[in-house]
Amino acid sequence: MKNTVKHVKRLAAVGTVALAAFSLSPNGATAAPAEHHGSQPGTRIVGGTPAEQGEFPFMVRLSMGCGGSLVEKDVVLTAAHCVDGSGDDTSISVTGGVVDLDSPDAVTVKSTKVIQAPGYDGNGKDWAVIKLDKPIDQPTLAIAETDAYNNGDFQIAGWGADKEGGDQQTKLLKAEVPFVDDATCKSAYSNLIEDEEICAGKLDTGGIDSCQGDSGGPMFRKDDADQWVQVGIVSWGEGCARPGKPGVYTEVSTFAGDIKKAVGELG
């Protein structure tokens, strides 16, 4: 049976934080465990430092307690487990343009339509795109279309908890995490879907990770042109920043064609 170990998604429980306050740490979990990817979005950045205004302008916060990235000025890429299926949806508020969610300069818009990854069942395929009712005038984040950048050190950012069981943040935190190869990650998580997921974190020491409230946020690095490119989407993990338990991310390059097709279908 695939789900032999209990793991938690990186989604924040909606009732625990103000609408605007979220976090982005990949494998921290404070909600009750769910099988494999679970149904609880969340996690915040553990071991992070404050991001500067304008440093990651493509970062957005979603009202259900997830993160996301602007792949178009009016389209957000997030995790499938952060949304409730596909179709017209005006229930999601999306906040961007600031590192401090309490800033008077924050821009908040509404969703109009959602496409969740076709065939998503809680295991793998953890991506979704959200159409906005108006654009957020910020630079966008390119997605990796090959696996050429699935290595090295990655940036993560979010408004999630800064420690396992901690509170959601109102100010964006950032951190750097190293790539963990599939074989090593598989030894930590026997149910890793190697063709669809990518792992990152400090295996020996722990201490840096995404956590509750960071679900759906991007994991990214610089490409050969020195531009940011998204290689992962915060998905799940065991606890937050535990030694030997890296964060697990949706491997964006695997789904790049599907994501681009879905963005086109949003209109």
Order of alpha helices (4+ residues) and beta strands (2+ residues): beta-beta-beta-beta-beta-beta-beta-beta-beta-beta-beta-beta-beta-alpha-beta-beta-beta-beta-alpha
